[in-house]
Amino acid sequence: MLVGNQAITPDNQFFLYCHTATVLCRVTKIEQKIDKFTGKLVENNPHLINGGEAAIVTVKPLAPVCMEVYNEFPALGRFLMVTNNTVFGVGVTRTVEKV
């Protein structure tokens, strides 16, 4: 969920803070915009996500990072999205692609 006035579009870069890790990431795809109260689908493949909205996005770290799926390890599956020393998003990890 975005907490602020900043919008997210594909190719946005930000720092992702997950447990003790800090890594630069890039949004590769905005999959779905979802209702933040019910979790139901609002829009598929939106062009951007505005502040106060919730979405499912695909993020690619620009350096190796260890993350866990929230449903398996809740303490290690939460993250913050930070840019310009301002938290603009929070979320949980739904899936992890191992490389």
C-alpha positions as CSV (number, residue, x, y, z in Angstrom):
1,M,0.0,0.0,0.0
2,L,1.3,3.5,-0.8
3,V,1.4,5.9,2.0
4,G,1.9,9.4,0.6
5,N,1.4,11.4,-2.5
6,Q,4.0,9.7,-4.7
7,A,2.8,7.6,-7.6
8,I,4.4,4.3,-8.7
9,T,4.9,3.5,-12.4
10,P,6.9,0.7,-14.0
11,D,10.7,1.4,-13.9
12,N,10.5,3.4,-10.7
13,Q,13.5,2.8,-8.4
14,F,13.5,2.8,-4.7
15,F,15.2,1.3,-1.6
16,L,13.5,-1.7,-0.2
17,Y,14.1,-2.3,3.5
18,C,13.4,-5.9,4.6
19,H,14.4,-7.1,8.1
20,T,18.1,-6.0,8.2
21,A,18.6,-5.8,4.4
22,T,18.5,-2.6,2.3
23,V,18.6,-3.0,-1.4
24,L,17.9,-0.8,-4.5
25,C,14.9,-2.2,-6.5
26,R,13.0,-1.5,-9.6
27,V,9.3,-2.0,-10.3
28,T,9.1,-4.2,-13.3
29,K,5.3,-4.6,-13.6
30,I,2.1,-3.4,-11.9
31,E,0.0,-6.5,-11.9
32,Q,-3.2,-5.5,-10.2
33,K,-4.8,-2.6,-8.4
34,I,-6.7,-4.0,-5.4
35,D,-9.2,-2.5,-2.9
36,K,-7.2,-1.9,0.3
37,F,-10.1,-2.8,2.5
38,T,-11.5,-6.0,0.9
39,G,-8.5,-7.2,-1.2
40,K,-10.7,-7.5,-4.3
41,L,-9.5,-6.7,-7.8
42,V,-10.2,-3.2,-9.0
43,E,-8.1,-3.1,-12.2
44,N,-5.7,-5.4,-14.1
45,N,-2.4,-3.9,-15.4
46,P,-2.9,-0.3,-14.3
47,H,-0.4,2.3,-15.6
48,L,0.2,3.7,-12.2
49,I,-0.6,3.5,-8.5
50,N,-1.4,6.7,-6.6
51,G,-0.9,7.4,-2.9
52,G,-3.4,5.6,-0.6
53,E,-4.0,2.8,-3.1
54,A,-3.0,-0.8,-2.8
55,A,-1.6,-3.0,-5.6
56,I,0.2,-6.2,-6.4
57,V,3.5,-5.3,-8.1
58,T,6.5,-7.2,-9.4
59,V,9.8,-5.9,-8.1
60,K,13.3,-6.8,-9.2
61,P,16.2,-6.2,-6.7
62,L,19.3,-4.7,-8.3
63,A,21.5,-6.7,-5.9
64,P,21.1,-10.1,-4.3
65,V,18.7,-10.1,-1.3
66,C,17.3,-12.7,1.0
67,M,13.5,-12.4,1.5
68,E,10.8,-14.8,2.8
69,V,7.2,-15.2,1.9
70,Y,4.9,-13.5,4.5
71,N,2.6,-16.5,5.0
72,E,5.6,-18.7,5.8
73,F,7.7,-16.3,8.0
74,P,5.7,-13.2,8.9
75,A,8.6,-11.4,10.6
76,L,10.8,-11.7,7.5
77,G,8.0,-11.1,4.9
78,R,7.3,-7.4,5.6
79,F,9.1,-4.6,3.8
80,L,9.2,-0.8,3.4
81,M,9.7,1.2,0.2
82,V,11.8,4.3,0.7
83,T,12.9,7.1,-1.7
84,N,14.4,10.5,-0.8
85,N,14.5,9.3,2.9
86,T,10.7,9.1,2.9
87,V,8.7,5.9,3.4
88,F,6.2,5.9,0.6
89,G,5.0,2.3,0.7
90,V,4.7,-0.8,2.9
91,G,3.8,-4.3,2.1
92,V,4.3,-8.0,2.4
93,T,6.0,-10.5,0.2
94,R,3.6,-12.8,-1.6
95,T,6.0,-14.9,-3.7
96,V,9.8,-15.1,-4.2
97,E,11.5,-16.1,-7.4
98,K,14.7,-17.9,-6.6
99,V,17.7,-17.4,-8.9
